[in-house]
């Protein structure tokens, strides 16, 4: 197994965040949008679900096309599958944990303004996401350099829709599936030569 020890430690922290969310799911539900009781009948749910998949593919494609690789990783396909599933599930719960923390602060500061509460949650998630990628993932993944501005734009759009799906529709399983997909494509790109012919830089 080629998955680094530091990643397993990060996943353990993510597991703790997952347990906290699941154990307090009734409290968590009160932090999210109150307008979601019949979301399967809401046409917006289908629209945002489709947008979520489109932006996930878009962010993956941007990463593959515009990331300069300086080395190829050593993962086997079994490592890639394990990484994609474990990270897709556990890190997504960590993302949601930070989003909920922001929502909680939003409830304290702006009380009933749901748009601002969502904004607080998204800013909290965005800060954590940016820091964990800059301070952790760039150090444990094979040496590479993404096109920063293009990649941040793609990930910002994707993550905004992911968090809206969590906030408005409680569509956690859907965004976990999206996270698994983007991890499979992005980490696969760094450890295999599948997409090298598509690279633009």
C-alpha positions as CSV (number, residue, x, y, z in Angstrom):
1,X,0.0,0.0,0.0
2,X,1.6,3.3,-1.2
3,X,-0.7,5.7,0.5
4,X,1.3,8.0,2.8
5,X,1.1,7.8,6.6
6,X,0.2,11.5,6.8
7,X,-2.8,10.9,4.6
8,X,-4.1,8.2,7.0
9,X,-3.6,10.7,9.9
10,X,-5.6,13.3,8.0
11,X,-8.3,10.8,7.3
12,X,-8.5,10.0,11.0
13,X,-9.1,13.6,11.7
14,X,-11.8,13.6,9.0
15,X,-13.4,10.6,10.6
16,X,-13.7,12.5,13.9
17,X,-15.4,15.3,12.0
18,X,-17.7,12.7,10.4
19,X,-18.6,11.2,13.8
20,X,-19.4,14.7,15.2
21,X,-21.7,15.5,12.3
22,X,-23.6,12.2,12.4
23,X,-23.9,12.2,16.2
24,X,-25.3,15.7,16.1
25,X,-27.4,15.4,12.9
26,X,-30.5,17.0,14.5
27,X,-28.6,20.1,15.5
28,X,-26.8,20.1,12.1
29,X,-30.2,20.1,10.4
30,X,-31.2,23.3,12.2
31,X,-28.1,25.0,10.9
32,X,-29.0,24.4,7.3
33,X,-31.6,25.9,5.0
34,X,-35.2,25.6,6.4
35,X,-36.6,25.3,2.9
36,X,-35.8,21.8,2.0
37,X,-38.7,19.6,3.2
38,X,-39.8,18.5,-0.3
39,X,-36.6,19.0,-2.2
40,X,-37.2,15.9,-4.4
41,X,-40.2,17.8,-5.8
42,X,-38.1,21.0,-6.2
43,X,-37.0,21.5,-9.8
44,X,-34.0,23.4,-8.5
45,X,-32.7,20.1,-6.9
46,X,-32.3,18.5,-10.3
47,X,-30.8,21.6,-11.8
48,X,-28.2,22.0,-9.1
49,X,-27.5,18.3,-9.2
50,X,-26.7,18.5,-12.9
51,X,-24.7,21.7,-12.4
52,X,-22.7,19.9,-9.6
53,X,-21.7,17.1,-12.0
54,X,-20.9,19.5,-14.8
55,X,-18.7,21.6,-12.6
56,X,-17.0,18.5,-11.1
57,X,-16.1,17.3,-14.6
58,X,-15.1,20.9,-15.6
59,X,-12.7,21.2,-12.6
60,X,-11.3,17.7,-13.2
61,X,-10.7,18.6,-16.9
62,X,-9.1,21.9,-16.0
63,X,-6.7,20.1,-13.6
64,X,-5.8,17.5,-16.2
65,X,-5.3,20.0,-19.0
66,X,-3.4,22.7,-17.1
67,X,-1.4,21.0,-14.4
68,X,2.3,20.6,-15.0
69,X,3.6,17.3,-13.7
70,X,7.2,17.0,-12.7
71,X,7.1,13.4,-11.6
72,X,4.7,10.4,-11.8
73,X,3.5,8.9,-8.5
74,X,3.7,5.3,-7.6
75,X,0.1,4.3,-6.9
76,X,-1.3,1.1,-8.2
77,X,-4.9,1.0,-9.3
78,X,-5.9,-0.5,-5.9
79,X,-4.3,2.5,-4.2
80,X,-6.1,4.9,-6.5
81,X,-9.5,3.3,-5.8
82,X,-8.9,3.2,-2.1
83,X,-7.7,6.8,-2.0
84,X,-10.7,8.0,-4.1
85,X,-13.3,6.4,-1.9
86,X,-11.7,7.1,1.4
87,X,-10.9,10.7,0.6
88,X,-14.1,11.3,-1.2
89,X,-16.2,10.3,1.8
90,X,-14.0,11.5,4.7
91,X,-12.7,14.7,3.4
92,X,-16.2,15.7,2.2
93,X,-17.4,15.4,5.7
94,X,-14.5,17.5,6.9
95,X,-15.5,20.1,4.3
96,X,-19.1,20.0,5.6
97,X,-17.8,20.3,9.2
98,X,-16.1,23.6,8.4
99,X,-19.1,24.7,6.4
100,X,-21.4,24.0,9.4
101,X,-19.0,25.8,11.7
102,X,-19.4,28.9,9.5
103,X,-23.1,28.5,9.5
104,X,-23.1,28.2,13.3
105,X,-21.2,31.5,13.5
106,X,-23.6,33.0,11.0
107,X,-26.6,32.1,13.1
108,X,-25.0,33.8,16.1
109,X,-24.0,37.0,14.2
110,X,-26.8,37.5,11.7
111,X,-29.5,35.3,13.2
112,X,-32.3,34.7,10.6
113,X,-30.7,36.0,7.4
114,X,-30.3,32.7,5.6
115,X,-28.3,34.0,2.7
116,X,-25.7,35.5,5.0
117,X,-25.6,32.3,7.1
118,X,-24.9,30.3,3.9
119,X,-22.2,32.9,3.0
120,X,-20.6,32.5,6.4
121,X,-20.6,28.7,5.9
122,X,-19.1,29.0,2.5
123,X,-16.3,31.3,3.6
124,X,-15.4,29.0,6.4
125,X,-15.3,26.0,4.1
126,X,-13.3,28.0,1.5
127,X,-10.7,29.0,4.0
128,X,-10.2,25.5,5.2
129,X,-10.2,24.0,1.7
130,X,-7.6,26.5,0.5
131,X,-5.4,26.0,3.5
132,X,-5.5,22.2,3.4
133,X,-4.6,22.1,-0.3
134,X,-1.8,24.7,0.1
135,X,-0.3,23.4,3.3
136,X,-1.0,19.7,3.1
137,X,-2.0,18.2,-0.3
138,X,0.8,20.0,-2.3
139,X,3.3,18.4,0.0
140,X,2.1,14.8,0.0
141,X,1.1,14.5,-3.7
142,X,3.6,13.9,-6.5
143,X,5.4,17.1,-7.5
144,X,3.2,19.2,-9.7
145,X,2.1,22.8,-10.4
146,X,-1.5,23.6,-11.3
147,X,-2.4,26.7,-13.2
148,X,-3.4,28.6,-10.1
149,X,-5.9,31.2,-11.3
150,X,-7.7,28.8,-13.6
151,X,-7.8,26.1,-11.0
152,X,-9.0,28.3,-8.2
153,X,-11.8,29.6,-10.5
154,X,-12.9,26.1,-11.4
155,X,-12.8,24.8,-7.8
156,X,-14.5,27.9,-6.5
157,X,-17.5,27.4,-8.9
158,X,-17.6,23.7,-8.2
159,X,-17.4,24.0,-4.4
160,X,-20.1,26.7,-4.3
161,X,-22.5,24.4,-6.0
162,X,-21.5,21.5,-3.7
163,X,-22.1,23.5,-0.6
164,X,-25.4,24.8,-1.9
165,X,-26.5,21.1,-2.5
166,X,-25.5,20.4,1.1
167,X,-27.2,23.6,2.5
168,X,-30.4,23.6,0.5
169,X,-31.0,20.0,-0.3
170,X,-28.9,17.9,2.2
171,X,-27.5,16.1,-0.8
172,X,-24.5,14.7,1.0
173,X,-24.4,11.4,-0.9
174,X,-24.4,13.2,-4.2
175,X,-21.5,15.5,-3.4
176,X,-19.6,12.6,-1.9
177,X,-20.0,10.8,-5.2
178,X,-18.7,14.0,-7.0
179,X,-15.8,14.2,-4.7
180,X,-14.9,10.5,-5.3
181,X,-15.0,11.2,-9.1
182,X,-12.8,14.3,-9.0
183,X,-10.3,12.5,-6.7
184,X,-10.1,9.5,-9.0
185,X,-9.4,11.7,-12.0
186,X,-7.0,14.2,-10.4
187,X,-5.0,11.7,-8.4
188,X,-5.1,9.2,-11.3
189,X,-3.6,12.0,-13.5
190,X,-0.7,12.5,-11.0
191,X,0.1,8.8,-10.6
192,X,-0.6,7.4,-14.1
193,X,0.1,8.6,-17.7
194,X,-3.5,8.2,-18.8
195,X,-4.1,11.9,-19.7
196,X,-0.6,13.1,-20.6
197,X,-1.4,13.5,-24.3
198,X,-4.2,15.9,-23.3
199,X,-2.0,18.3,-21.4
200,X,-1.8,21.8,-22.7
201,X,1.2,23.0,-20.7
